[in-house]
């Protein structure tokens, strides 16, 4: 929910870590800078989130974003697996009470302790990033769902833990929301992913609509590609609809943020559907007007929660 729907800036926008010894507030500010250095389909820890929770969302974001960079960014070529191994070792040290040697883990360790976060969700994310290193294909929707269970769903669980929500029903809805957000990102980034040797659209869907990998690699905006994109958008919308009760049931502390996330995902799907096969030649993204629309719709949906918090 926090990392897979972000949009990279140029590598020059990389954020420099604070010098050692690491001071806790400085490490949280470093994590915040990681979030602000990229554009997103929805805000990361917006002003609608209680102030005491924002820094902890930034810590989770920085953990996941950095690990994702290991799998994606060109500067890590040739050492991606080793960097992910070191990242997981640092994570494990957080749970053994060993002193952290990186600002992200100074902040994350504090967040883990304050909210009693389980290591399993954080390890699952790293496993998802390792899967990306294989540059694999997914034969079926079931196979792709197994991937998003690692690479996307844990973020939703962690986000809910920060808000104090451990109800399995809410986590079940969050799974659909996170998978929907991940698939929206996939549809935005088909050409970029293929350049990395990856394709997240199931092979069974390609066959059904008569689209080849060569069509996608050559960025051919054919009617068959348009039909494929229309279908993938429809299936992704259904996941957002399955997740709708989460936005309606969540408490006042995260109500508007969750509505922003939901509407941000749905709005980017509108843009993808409007682009159709042209998603292969120009990346759909939200502009200032789109983001204003997302905010207004989120406030109309759960804006009353602001008074509940006062």
Order of alpha helices (4+ residues) and beta strands (2+ residues): beta-alpha-beta-alpha-alpha-alpha-alpha-alpha-alpha-alpha-alpha-alpha-alpha-alpha-alpha-alpha-alpha
